[in-house]
């Protein structure tokens, strides 16, 4: 029994199906990338709203040495 060669219509249908699956995969990838970028933007916005993590403490001002020591 010999294998039957695919017809042009079968080959074309196979190519369309492969292209459709490829586009679905790319759409999923782009959606995942968009979601990741949005999460990063929200994280940066939260960090900016909190202000800097390091605060300068000026120890020379606002301290009365005589009052601090008994």
TAPENOR-V139531 format. One record per backbone hydrogen bond with DSSP energy under -0.5 kcal/mol. CO is the residue of the C=O (numbers start at 1). NH is the residue of the N-H. If there is no record, write none. Layout:
co=CO nh=NH
co=CO nh=NH
//
This chain:
co=7 nh=11
co=8 nh=12
co=9 nh=13
co=10 nh=14
co=11 nh=15
co=12 nh=16
co=13 nh=17
co=14 nh=18
co=15 nh=19
co=16 nh=20
co=17 nh=21
co=18 nh=22
co=19 nh=23
co=20 nh=24
co=21 nh=25
co=22 nh=26
co=23 nh=27
co=24 nh=28
co=25 nh=29
co=26 nh=30
co=27 nh=31
co=28 nh=32
co=29 nh=33
co=30 nh=34
co=31 nh=35
co=32 nh=36
co=33 nh=37
co=34 nh=38
co=35 nh=39
co=36 nh=40
co=37 nh=41
co=38 nh=42
co=39 nh=43
co=40 nh=44
co=41 nh=45
co=42 nh=46
co=43 nh=47
co=44 nh=48
co=45 nh=49
co=46 nh=50
co=47 nh=51
co=56 nh=58
co=57 nh=59
co=63 nh=65
co=64 nh=68
co=65 nh=69
//
